[in-house]
Amino acid sequence: MHLVTWRLRGDGTAHTGTGEGVVTDLIWALSRPDDGVDHVVVRIQPGRMAIVLFVRALRPGGARDVSAELVNRVAEAPAMRGWHLL
């Protein structure tokens, strides 16, 4: 199990309905069984967001690669408009 953290910044046009529960639901909805995600924590503060994923992978780099693909899928959702990976 590996812990992977992603940080995002809002650009001032971030969707106002994007709450922690919405992002968590998006992650679960867009994750695939082979992504190996076991646990998700999302924290949002004004202008910034942290996504923490616990991922099953054989090596830390594998967890980071797989979770990067997932976070990029999530970032394309309309509810994520105005949020950008750092």
Buried (B, 14 or more C-beta within 10 A) or exposed (E): EBEBEBEBBBEEEBBEEBEBEBBBBBBEEBBEEEBBBEEBEBEBEEEBBBBBBBBBBEEEEBBBEBBEEBBEBBBEBEBBBBBEEE
